[in-house]
Amino acid sequence: MNIHEYQAKQLLAQNGVAVPLEMPARNLEEVRAAAEKIFSGGSARVVVKSQIHAGGRGKGIFTSGFQGGVKAAATVDEAVSLAGKMLGNVLITKQTGPDGRRVQTLLLASGAKIKKEFYLAVLLDRAAGRPLIMASTEGGMDIEEVAAKTPGKIFKEWIDPAVGLLPFQARKIAAALGLKGDAFNAGVKFVTGVFRTWWECDASLVEINPMCVVEAPGGKEAVVALDAKISLDDNALYRHADIQAMRDLNEEAPLEIEASRFNLNYIKLDGNIACLVNGAGLAMATMDIIQHYGGMPANFLDVGGGASKEQVTAAFKIILQDPNVKGILVNIFGGIMDCNVIATGIVAAVKETHLPIPLVVRLEGNNVVAGKKTLAESGLKLITGDSMADAAQKVVKAVTGNP
């Protein structure tokens, strides 16, 4: 699950990470109140930031033609004027795709006197089986670009999960970034707080870009999170009711929301051949083989290892809500899964939905004989595949007309 920047900063602040004075706003009245409070706190400017689940907002373009989803204002009236051009409008960035995302929330933040910008992130290194802290002096840039052009500027520190982040490791990261004096001490605290956020929230990623050294009141240097992104591990959300409440359904595809209600893993794609598969690895392989034989997958859909008849029926209904779908490939390998349960679900779903498009089914594994008998005796018009390759070729032919 992803959350908005302002929500990420709330979690970071709870774990001792310094963030600017800022407030979310959902209408122009809230924008004006927030801007007035920030200016009254002594800030020379207010930054108005569009809140969507995508990066590249500052360089984004609204469908109205207004450029930039992040703008600085010198007065309250200017902040309200900028907000009026963002709220309710669709912002397109390099991460949203051509459809963009509608901006329904803004974050108003005090403008900071930035002296240096850095990159900091905590994620899971699956190969090492340990948390990894990545830091770079190249803040404000895409880390992928830094890795490609100047990989030597990325510092990595692996953390032993049995003991957590040790003080010397936080100091090591602060030193690698070249922090000194007040900024060094603040940086150590900052790194510690970011790791604590990752650990306590069961996050898959906490990314601060940029992490900034700013001039604080009195001339001292402080380290703050000017931007933040947090992705949460869905499997651990049951432990975090407060974080679950942060879920913004407006940022998610309607079909993916519907699938989550039935514990189905669904991601819509741009093709026209729908897939219904059990197991993420098999689902990926199924999409690959469809494309190998000249088709384009319309979705990733993993019904899991123990899907019920009701889940299979729900999966069919979700698939058919995509107007681009012209054919369906069901590819099931029964391990824990009972092939006859899937077959029964397929029969019920096809009859209930009056399926108007070609359906190819490949079953293999646990109780497959009974499953194939159920399909054969159903009276349904469907195509069976003897292997994954055979099924993929048949569904591509049924949809495109080309063998």
N, C-alpha and C positions, 0 to 999 in steps of 0.2 A: 504494500500500500504506500502511495505517495501522499505527502501533505504539502500545504503551501509554505512559502518562505516565512510568513509571520508566525505560523504554527511551529515551524522548526525552531525559530528563535525563542519561542516561549519555552520549549523543551530544553534548549541550550542554556537559557538564563536560569532555569531551575537547577541546573548542574554546575553553576558558577562561571559560565562563559559570559563575558561582557558583550552586550549588544547596544546599539544606539537607542536613544529615546524614540519610540515609534508606536503607531497605533493603526489598526486596520479600520477601514471605512467601507460601507456598502451603499451609501448614497451621498449626495452633495452636502446635506446638512451635517453628516458625520465627518465629511472631508473638511468642512469649514471649522468645526469644533476642534478636530485634531490638529489642523494647521495652526490655529490660534494658540493652542496649548504648547505646541512645539516652539513657535516663535517666541512666546512669552518666557520659555525656558532659556532664552539667550541664543538660540540658533540663528545664524545669518540666512539660512535657506532651508527649504523643506524639499525632500526628494519624494516624488509621487511614483509609486512602483505598481505596475499591473501584477495581479496575483493569478497565475495560471500554472498548471503542472507542465512546464516546458522551460528550457533554457533559451538564451539568446533574445530575451525580452527587450533589452535596450536597443537592439538593432532591428527589432521587428517592425512590421508595417500593418496598420489597421486596414480593414477592407474599405473604410471610409476615405483612405488616402493619407490619414495622419500618420506620421512616422515617429517611431520610438515608443516603447511601452514603459520606459523609465525616464522621467524628466525632473529637472530641478526648478524650483520656483523661489522667487525672491520676496514674494508677498503672499498674503492669504488669498487675495482675489485671483492671483495668477495660479495658485495651487488648485483653486476651485475650477478655474477655466480649463486647466490641463485635465483635471479629473473628469470634467464633462465630456471631453473628447475620447476618454478611455472607457468609462463605465458603460456597460451594456453593449459595447462594440466588440467586433471580432478581431483578435490579434493573430497575425501569422508570423511565425518564426521558423528558423531552420529545423526546429524539433517538432513543430505541430503538424506539419504536412500542409497541403494547400487549403484544407478546410479551416484551419486555425482554431482558436479557442475563444469563447466569449468571456470577456472580463466582467466578473460580477463582484469582485472585491479588490480594493486598493490597499496598499500599505504606505502610510505617510511616515517618513523618518527624518530625523534631524540631519542636516548636512554636516559631514565631518571634514576636518582639516587633515587630509591624508598625507602622510610622509612616505610610507612604503606599503607595497602590496605583496601578499604572499598567498600561496595555495596550501590548504591542509585538508586531509581526508582520512577517515578511518573506514576500513572495509574488511571483508573476510578473504584471506588468501586461501582458496580451496585446496590448492596444491600442497601448501604447507600445513593446512589445518589450523591456522592461527590468525588472530587479528593482525592487520597490517596498517601502520600509520604511514601515509605518504605526505611529504611536504616539498615545497618548491619555492624558490625565490621569484618565480615567474607568475605572480598572482594576477588575476584578471584575465588570463588566457585560458583557452581550452586545454586541459591537461593532455588530451590526445595529441594536440599540436606540439606541445612541449616535449612529449615523449618521442615524437617523430623527429623533431629538429634538434633538440638539445637534451637528450636523455640523461646526460650527466648532471643536469640541474634538478633532478628528482631524487630526493633523499628518502630512503625506506627504512623503517624500523619495525621488526616483528615482535609481537607481544606474547609472552607465555600466558595462556588463559588460566593456568593454575594459580598464578600469582598476580596477574594483572599488570597494568602499567607501573613500572618502578620509577621513583623520582629521578634517578640518573638518566633514564631514557627520555623523560620529558625535557631535562636540561640538555641532553644530547641533540634533540630536535631543535630547541631554541637556539643552540649554538650553531647548528648547521645552517639556520636561516640568517645568521649574522646578527642576531639581536644582542644588545648590550644595555647595561645600566637598568633603568626602570623598565624598559621594554623587554629585557631578558627575563626579569622576574614575572612580569605580566604574561610573557609568552609561555613560561613554564606552567603557570596557573591555567592559561588558556588551553594548552594542549591536554592537560590533565582533565579539564572540564569537558572537552570535546570527546575524549575517549570514554569518560564516565557516561556521557549521553548515549554514545553508541552501545555501551554495555548494558546500561540500565533499561534502555528502551527496546532492547532486542532489535536493533536496527541492522539492515544489511549494508547501508551506506550513510555516513555523515560527511558531507562535503562543505567546506567553507571556502568560498572563492568570490571575492577576496577576503582573506584575513588581513587586517590592516593595522599598521602602527599609525596612530592619530595623535594630534596635539590636544591634550586634555586641558581643562581649566587650570591656570597656574603655570602653564608651560611644560608640564610633565608629559611623558609619552605613555600612551595606553595602547592596549591591543584589543581590538573589537572585531566581531563578525559582521561585516557589511552586507554579506549575502550568505544564505545557507540553504542547503538541500538535505532532506532526510528521507530515506526510503526504509520502510519497515518490513520485517519478515512476517508475512501473513500468518504463518504457522504459529507465531507466538502472540498474536493479537489478543487471544483469549485471556492473556495475563494483564492486558492494558486497556481497561474499559475507557479510561480518559483519552487514550490515543485513538481508539476506535471511534470515539465521538467526533474526532477531527476529520473523518472521511467526508470528502466532498463529492457527492454523486454527480454533480454537474460537470465534473472533470472526467467522468468515465463514460465509455460507450454504453448506451442502453442495453444492448444485447449482452455485454459482459456483466452488467449489473444483474440482469435476469439470470444468467448462468451461475453467478455466485450464490444465488438463493437456493440453488439445487446442488451446491458443492461441485460444480463442473468447472473445469479450467478451460476457458474459451477466450480466444483472441481473434478478432475479425481481421481478415486480410483482403487483398484486392482481386483475387481470382474468382473463378466461377464453379469450381469443384469442391464441395464441402467434404470434410473428413470427420468421421466419428470413430475414435480409437481409444483403446485402454492402455494407458502408460505414456508418459511424456516422451521417452526415447522412441517408442514405436510411432508415436504421432509425428515426431520430427522426421523419421525415416519415411513415413507415408507421404508427407508433404514433398520430400525430396524426390521420391520415385514418381509421383504425379508429374512433377516438373520435368523429370528425366524423360518421360514419354510424351512431352509436348503439351501438358496441361498446366493450369495455374491453380494452386490451392486457394480456397475461399476463406479458410479459417484453420486455426489450431484448436482442436477440441479433444481434451482428455477426460474421459468419463471416470477414470480411476480404476483401481484394481478390483473393486467390489460393487460396481454399479447395480442399482435396482431397476426393475421394470419402469418405475415412475421416472427415474433419472433419464433413462433412454428415451422415453416419450418426451420429456422436457427438452432433451437435446435436439430431437427432431424438430420440435416446434421452434426452437431458437434458430436452428439452421434455416428453416423456411421463412423466417422473418427477414432474411437478407435477400433483397430482390435480384442480386447478381448471381445467386446460386442456380446452376442449370443441371447439376447432377450431384449425387452423394455416393461416397465410398465409405463403407463400414469395414474396418479392418481390426479384427479382434483376435488376440492370442490369449487363450484361457489358461492362466496359471491358477491364481486364486479365483479369478473370474470363471463363472459357469457359462459356457457358450449357449446353453439352452435358455438361461435367464435373458441373455442378450437377444437371442432369437425371438423369445416371447415378447420382449419389449419392442423389437423391430416390427413384429406383426401388429401389435396394438397401436404403435405410433403411425404406421402406414395407413391402417384402417381409420384411425381417428382424424388424421390430417388429410386423407384422400390424396396422398402424395402424387403430384402431377409431373414429376421429373424422374429421370432414370436413377435407379438405385442398384449399386453393385455391392455385394456382401462377400467378404472372405472371413471364414471362421476356422480356427485351428486351436487344438489343445483340449483343455478339460471339458468333458462331456460333449465333444463336438458332434458325435453321431446323433445324439438326441437333438442338438441344435439344428443340424441340417435337416433332420426329419420334420421338425416344427416348421421350418421355412418351406420345405417341399409340400407339406400338406396344408399350407395356409391359403393356397389359391391366389397368392399375390403375384403380380408381374414384377419379378426382380431378376437380376443377373448374378450368378455366383462366380466367384474367382477361386481357382485351385491353389493359387499362390499369391503373394503380394504383388509380384510383377504382372501376373496374369490379370489380377483385379484392377491394377492401375491402368494397364493398357485398355481394358474393357470400358472403364469409366471415361477415359479420355476419348475413346472412339464414340461412345454414346453421346457425349457432349459436343464434340467437334465434328464428328462424322469422318475423322481421319484415323486409320489404323496406326 
